[in-house]
Amino acid sequence: MAKKNTLESELNARLEVTPYLDPLWGIYEIEVLYHIETMVLFARSILDFFTYVLAYFLIDLRLDSFTKFCKIILNSNNNQIVLLKKKINSYLNKNSNWINILSSLNGRSLRDKIAHQTIIKLEYHYISETSDKVYCHINFNNNLIPLNQFVKGICDGVIEFCLFTEELVLRKFQF
């Protein structure tokens, strides 16, 4: 829902102001930022909740932090979780990936910045030299991520991670 609302509120701002200039100011900016921040914080909360279950089943620990869970997995030599370790490493090798946005495995996450420090930086840029319209981008650690790619990446990444780890639990216990 937050993904849909984020994209709709940014599109509505562009349609009401102009597709050629930065339309996010005033109430438009507040609305888009609200939806983005909601999505980021909710996605991380889902991962923290899911981590509690995963840690219990996969490594027999009580954890409620997705970042701590990932750090334990990455530092583990347990052969039973080698697939999960490889999967997390594959996420980390992609710059500005959902896991970097939601966890502090590679520096300060966007989730931490929202919760403790600052607001999200939105910028409008042309997507190509021949484009005459500007498009909304998230500035995360000086990397510009198109808004639609940002919201899709977070939603798809969290869902894919949850499905992957669910499969690992099912295999471990042969359900």
N, C-alpha and C positions, 0 to 999 in steps of 0.2 A: 504494500500500500504506500509506504514512504517513497519507494522508487517511482511509482506512478505519479504521486503527488509532486515530487521533486521536478520531474520532467514536465508535467502539466503546468506547474506554476512558473517555471522559467519560460516555457513556450507562450503562455498567456502574457507575461511581461513583454516578451519580444513582439508579440502581435499588437499589443496596446501602445507600445512606445514606437519602435521602428526596428526592422531587422538589420539596419545598417550601423546602429550605434549601440553602445553599452546600455541596455535597458534597466539594469539592476541598480536602482536607487530607491530610497525611501521604503515604502511598504512592500514593493516588489522584492527588494533585496532581503528584507526581513523574512518574508514568506519562503523564499527559496532556501535561505540559510537554515531556517527552522526545519524544513523537510530534510535537508541534507544531514544536519546534525542529528535529527531524530533517527534517520536510517543508520548512521554510523554507530550511534550509541546503542540502538536496539540490536544491530548485528553483533556487536561485541557482547552484549548481555546474553544473546542466544549462545554464542560460543562459550562464554563462562559457565552457563548452565549445562550445556552439553559436555563440557570438560569434566564437570563433577561426575557425570555418569561414566564417561570414557576412562577417566583415571581410575575409577573403582574397578571397572571390568578389565582394562588392559594392563595396568601397572600396579594394581592393588594399593592405591594411595587415595587419600581424601584431599582433593584440590578443587578450588573454584576459580582459578585464574588460567585463562587460555594461554597467556604468555609463559607462565611458570610451567604449565604442562608441556608446551612446545620445547622449552629449554631442557626439561628433564628428558624428553624423547630424543632430542638432538645430542645430548651428552651420554646417552645410554648405549651399552654394548649388548643389550638384550636381543637375542635373535628373533624373538617372537614379535618384536615391533619394528623390525628392519624395514618393512614396506612403508610403515607410517613415517619413519625417519627419512626415507627417500622422498616421500611425497612432500613432507614439510620443506626439505632442502630444495626440491624442484620449485615450490612456491617462492622461496626466498631468493632464488636466482633470477626471478623476473622483477625488474625494477618497477616501483610504484604499483605493486601487486596488492590485492586485497589484504593479504596477511601482513604486509608492511603498514598498511593503512590502519588496521585494527589491532595490531600487537606491537610491542616495543622490542622485537627481536633484533631489528637493525636500526637502532636509534629511536628517537621519539616518534611515536605513532600519531596519526591524525586524531585518533580517539583520545589519546592522552592530552593532546593540545586543546581539543574541544572541552574536555572535562576539567582541565586544570589551568589552562593558560590563555588561550586566545580564540579567535573565531577563524573560520575557514576563509581562505583567500580565493575569491572568484575573480577571474579575468576574462575579458573577451578578446579573442584573436581570430584572424582569418585562418581558415584551415588549409588554404593553398594560396599561391600567388595569383591565381586567376579568379579566386572567389571574391564576390563583392559584398558578402554578408559576414558578420562576425558571429562567433559561436562561443558559448560559455565553456570555460575550462576551470578546473580546480588546480590551484598551485599548491602542490605538496612537495616539500623539500626541494623547491626550485625546479620541479618537473611539472609540466603542464599536462593535465589529463582531461580530455574532452568530457563534459558532464555526462553524456549518455554512456560513454565507455566506463566512467567512474561508477555510476550506479549499477550498471549491468555487471561489472567486474565484482563488486562487493556481493551482490545478491547471488550471482552464479557461483562465486568462489565459496561462500559460506555453505550453500546447498550442496555443492560437489564435495566439500570436505566432510560434511556431516554424513552424506551417503557413503563415502569411501570408508570412514571410520566405523560406521554402522556395520558395513560388510566385514570389517576386520573382527569386530566383536562376535558377529554371527559365526564366522569361521572358527574363532577360538573356542567357542562353546558348542559348536556344531548344532546350532538350532535348526 
